[in-house]
Amino acid sequence: MKVLGLGDNVVDRYVNKKIMFPGGNAVNFAVYARECGLESAFLGYIGDDAEADHIIASLKEEGVDITGCHRIFGTTTERCDVNLIDGDRVFIADDMRETKVPPVSLSGRDIERLKDFDLIHAACYGCVEDELPKLSGLRGLKTFDFSVEEEYKEDGYLQKVCPWIDMALFSCEGMTEEEIQSLQEKVHGLGCRYVLATMGTAGQSLYDGSRRYSGRVKLVDAVDTMGAGDSFFSSFVCMLLKQGWTRENPLTEQMIGKAFEKAAEFSANNCLRNGGFGHPAPIAGE
């Protein structure tokens, strides 16, 4: 069983700690899937700076296949600057440099390689929306993380992404129950079979077009919440795959319940380590 994270790679720079960690939604997914016992790969463009070197070394150490990646000369790895305050990561700055690695453009060779994967995961920050139609002929499932920003819940964006994916993830903390249900129904109506909403400490809701299934959060005294959402979703879909989820084999209540339980435990444990998945290094250039 093989899965792949498609799109973004970044370094999370903890400014008040003067250290950085490898990250990015697609990278995190690939690492967490490997930790869940699946074969995993990352496919994306990588910069040619010291930060990129650290991402590559970390992925190799984690056993993630990166043979399909391309390093782009003259580009820099995207930076996500945060402060860690009482175990919670607080975002403080976006990377405004114009030399960042460009979005992935999938070649025919890439598509041929992707035929081997049981699931391909991408996210709004990977800027791969235009590439999704290229994946339509592949047998593997496609999942997509829309994150928390309101711009990724707007009709135009949803219409561009939802017809091409099998499961959507939205971070909905702060939304009312009615707002969440309305969003789930809209996304399902656009062609996405399963819509998962996470609601912070209030738990999770998965909608399949006819029924909603609820999950709970496992609370811990977090060391670092970086990667909490990514680790939950990665574990959730990996557990579903292990139980036989395919496009031809839909989810059952038992499969969903077991995946919710496993994902809550995995995400809670991930909050007990630093960074998205560890591998600290001094901030490059300091």
C-alpha positions in Angstrom: 0.0 0.0 0.0 1.5 3.3 -1.2 0.6 6.9 -0.6 2.0 10.2 -1.7 2.1 13.9 -0.6 2.0 16.2 -3.6 3.0 19.9 -3.4 4.6 22.0 -0.7 7.7 21.8 1.3 8.8 24.5 3.8 10.9 25.2 6.8 9.0 26.2 10.0 11.3 28.7 11.7 10.8 29.1 15.4 12.0 32.7 15.6 12.0 32.9 19.4 13.9 29.6 19.7 16.3 30.2 16.8 15.7 26.8 15.3 13.9 25.5 12.3 12.1 22.2 11.4 11.1 20.7 8.0 7.4 21.0 7.2 4.7 21.7 4.7 1.4 19.9 4.4 2.5 17.4 1.7 5.8 16.7 3.4 4.1 16.2 6.8 1.6 13.8 5.2 4.3 11.7 3.7 6.2 11.4 7.0 3.1 10.7 9.1 2.0 8.0 6.6 5.4 6.4 6.9 5.1 6.5 10.7 1.6 4.8 10.3 3.3 1.9 8.5 2.6 2.7 4.9 5.0 3.1 2.0 5.1 6.8 1.3 6.6 9.4 -1.1 6.8 13.1 -1.6 6.6 14.8 -5.0 7.4 18.4 -5.3 9.9 21.0 -6.4 12.7 21.6 -3.9 15.0 24.7 -3.6 18.8 24.6 -3.8 19.6 26.2 -0.4 20.7 24.9 3.0 17.1 24.8 4.1 16.3 22.5 1.2 19.3 20.3 2.1 17.8 19.9 5.6 14.4 18.9 4.2 15.9 16.3 1.9 18.1 14.8 4.7 15.1 14.6 7.1 12.9 12.9 4.5 15.5 10.4 3.7 16.0 9.7 7.4 12.3 9.2 7.8 12.2 6.7 4.9 10.1 8.8 2.5 10.7 8.2 -1.2 11.7 11.5 -2.9 13.0 10.1 -6.2 10.4 12.0 -8.2 11.4 15.4 -6.8 13.2 18.1 -8.8 15.6 20.7 -7.3 15.1 24.1 -9.0 18.3 26.1 -9.4 18.2 29.6 -8.1 15.2 29.2 -5.8 14.8 29.4 -2.1 12.8 27.2 0.3 9.6 28.8 1.6 9.8 29.9 5.2 7.0 29.9 7.7 8.0 32.0 10.7 6.3 31.2 14.1 6.8 31.7 17.8 6.3 28.8 20.2 4.4 30.1 23.2 3.3 27.6 26.0 3.3 24.7 23.5 1.2 26.5 20.9 2.7 27.7 17.6 1.7 31.2 16.7 2.3 32.3 13.1 4.0 35.7 12.8 5.1 36.2 9.2 4.7 35.1 5.6 7.6 34.6 3.2 7.4 37.5 0.7 10.6 36.6 -1.2 10.2 36.3 -5.0 12.8 33.5 -5.3 10.7 30.8 -3.7 10.2 27.4 -5.3 7.4 27.5 -8.0 4.4 25.2 -7.8 4.6 21.7 -9.2 3.7 21.1 -12.9 3.1 17.4 -13.4 4.7 15.9 -16.5 3.6 12.8 -18.3 6.4 10.9 -16.6 5.1 12.1 -13.2 1.6 10.9 -14.0 2.9 7.5 -15.1 4.7 7.1 -11.8 1.6 8.2 -9.8 -0.3 5.2 -11.2 1.3 3.0 -8.5 -0.2 4.9 -5.6 -3.3 4.0 -3.6 -3.8 7.6 -2.4 -2.5 11.0 -3.3 -2.8 13.9 -0.9 -2.5 17.6 -1.6 -3.4 20.9 0.1 -4.4 24.5 -0.7 -0.9 25.7 0.2 0.7 23.5 -2.5 -0.8 25.5 -5.4 -1.6 22.3 -7.3 -5.2 23.0 -8.1 -4.6 23.2 -11.8 -2.8 19.8 -11.7 -5.8 17.9 -10.2 -7.6 17.2 -13.5 -4.4 15.4 -14.6 -4.9 12.9 -11.8 -8.5 12.0 -12.8 -7.5 8.8 -14.7 -5.5 7.3 -11.8 -6.9 4.5 -9.7 -5.8 6.0 -6.4 -7.9 8.0 -4.1 -7.3 11.8 -3.8 -7.6 13.8 -0.7 -7.3 17.6 -0.2 -6.7 19.8 2.8 -8.5 23.2 2.5 -7.1 24.4 5.9 -8.7 27.2 7.8 -8.7 30.4 5.7 -12.0 31.7 4.4 -10.7 32.2 0.9 -10.5 28.4 0.4 -14.2 28.0 1.4 -15.4 30.4 -1.4 -17.5 29.0 -4.2 -15.0 29.6 -7.0 -12.2 27.7 -5.2 -14.5 24.9 -4.2 -15.7 24.4 -7.7 -12.2 24.2 -9.0 -11.1 21.5 -6.5 -14.0 19.4 -5.3 -14.9 17.6 -8.5 -11.5 16.0 -8.6 -11.1 14.7 -5.0 -12.6 11.9 -2.9 -12.2 13.4 0.6 -11.9 17.0 1.7 -10.6 18.3 5.0 -11.7 21.7 6.5 -10.5 23.3 9.7 -13.8 24.7 11.0 -13.0 25.8 14.6 -15.1 28.9 15.4 -17.8 28.1 12.8 -21.4 27.3 14.0 -22.9 23.8 13.5 -25.2 25.2 10.8 -22.3 26.8 8.9 -20.3 23.5 9.0 -23.2 21.4 7.8 -23.9 23.9 5.0 -20.2 23.8 3.9 -20.2 19.9 4.0 -23.3 19.7 1.9 -22.0 22.2 -0.6 -18.7 20.3 -1.0 -20.5 17.0 -1.3 -22.8 18.4 -4.0 -19.8 19.5 -6.0 -18.6 15.9 -6.3 -16.5 15.2 -3.3 -17.8 12.0 -1.6 -16.6 12.6 2.0 -16.2 15.9 3.8 -14.3 16.0 7.1 -14.5 19.0 9.4 -12.3 19.4 12.4 -13.5 21.7 15.1 -10.6 22.0 17.6 -11.4 20.6 21.0 -15.0 20.0 19.9 -13.9 17.1 17.8 -14.6 16.1 14.2 -17.5 15.5 11.8 -17.4 13.4 8.7 -20.2 13.7 6.1 -20.9 11.2 3.4 -24.0 12.8 1.8 -26.6 11.0 4.0 -25.1 10.8 7.5 -22.6 12.5 9.8 -20.1 10.6 11.9 -18.5 12.2 15.0 -15.0 11.9 16.4 -13.4 13.1 19.7 -10.2 14.8 20.5 -7.6 13.3 22.9 -6.4 16.1 25.1 -2.7 16.3 26.2 -0.4 18.9 27.6 1.1 19.8 24.3 4.8 20.4 23.9 4.2 21.8 20.4 1.0 21.9 18.3 2.7 22.2 15.0 1.4 19.5 12.7 -1.6 18.6 14.9 -4.1 18.8 12.1 -1.8 17.2 9.5 -1.0 14.3 11.8 -4.7 13.8 12.6 -5.8 13.7 8.9 -2.8 11.6 7.8 -3.5 8.9 10.4 -7.2 9.1 9.7 -6.9 8.3 6.0 -4.1 5.8 6.5 -6.3 3.8 8.9 -9.1 3.9 6.4 -6.8 2.5 3.7 -5.6 -0.3 6.0 -9.3 -1.3 6.5 -9.9 -1.5 2.8 -11.1 1.9 1.7 -11.0 2.3 -2.1 -13.2 4.1 -4.6 -15.1 0.8 -5.1 -15.3 -0.1 -1.4 -17.0 2.8 0.5 -16.5 3.6 4.2 -18.6 1.9 6.9 -19.4 3.2 10.4 -17.0 0.7 11.9 -14.1 1.8 9.6 -14.8 5.5 10.4 -15.0 5.0 14.1 -11.8 3.0 14.3 -10.0 5.7 12.2 -11.3 8.5 14.4 -10.0 6.7 17.5 -6.5 6.0 16.0 -6.1 9.5 14.5 -6.9 11.2 17.8 -4.2 9.1 19.5 -1.7 9.7 16.8 -2.3 13.5 16.7 -2.1 13.7 20.5 1.2 11.9 20.6 2.5 14.2 17.8 1.9 17.2 20.0 4.4 15.8 22.5 7.4 16.4 20.2 8.9 19.6 18.7 8.2 20.7 15.2 5.9 18.9 12.7 7.9 15.7 13.1 11.2 16.7 14.7 14.6 17.2 13.0 15.6 20.5 14.5 18.4 22.6 13.0 19.7 26.1 13.6 18.0 28.7 11.5 20.0 28.9 8.3 22.4 31.9 8.2 22.3 32.5 11.9 
